[in-house]
Amino acid sequence: MTVTFKGTREGLLITFGEGGWHDLLNELAMQLDRPGAQSFFHGARVLLETGDRALGVTELEELIALLAQHNMTLTSVLGQARAQETLDQLRASLPPSEPAESIEDNVAASDEAPAELPQALVIRRTVRSGQVIRHAGTVLILGDVNPGAQVIAEGDVLVWGKLRGVVHAGASGDENAMVGALILTPTQLRIGGQIARAPDGKRPRNAPAEIARVRNGQIVVEPWSGL
């Protein structure tokens, strides 16, 4: 694999290895299009590690456009100062966003303004023992959830790492919520009003990423296809 991902405090670090530029972009696009990946990466701030690779305006424009398709934003380029300068110039050349007044006018013109959905909470670190995360929407964690930690969300809980603590998705009673993780071994798992524990026994080393949903009144864990 020549495109790798890593969660950091500053954002999602994407590293490009060896290969042609468009081959790397195609591989990145394939990884971002995998089932479940959009939920993980939605709204992410991206740091690009290029090593010694020189990037010009065209390459950065192509990368920015690809990330924008997945609601991701390129914020910095590591490893090549000139590429970061080019990114800053591109950012400065973008047209200003639409004024807030026009958006407000459009909302006021409708008979009833739509209810605002809570934004996803993105945590770019490990949730350690004793810590409790609560959120009214979906929670995305780019890191691990250690034993003794708790994650409680009214939406989905998605962990790009090991989930070994207590997790409660759909905490307001929504049994359509789901819990997904690269390694899903929680001490307790709840979705809506349903509750389950991780099965006893050691998890196989090469076991796939898994997702938990409620089916027929009970929690079912199955491979997260595509991840």
MOCOR-V571777 format. One line per field, one symbol per residue. ss: DSSP state (@ for helix, = for strand, . for the rest). psi: psi as a letter, one per 40 degrees, with the letter a starting at -180 (. if undefined). A space follows every 50 residues. Layout:
# MOCOR-V571777
ss: ???
psi: ???
This chain:
# MOCOR-V571777
ss: ..=====....=====....@@@@@@@@@@@@....@@@@@...=====. ......@@@@@@@@@@@@....======..@@@@@@@@@@@@@......@ @@@@@@@@@...........===...=....====...===...=....= ===...=======..====.........======...====..===.... .........======..======....
psi: hehiihhideahhhhhaiiiddddddddddddeihdddddeheihhhhhe behhhadddddddddddddefihhdihiehddddddddddddeiiiihid dddddddddidhhihhiiiihhhfihhiheihhhieaihhhgaihiheih hhieaihhhgahheahhhifeeeheeiihiidhggidhhihbeiiiiiii ihhidfiiiiihihhfeihhhiighe.
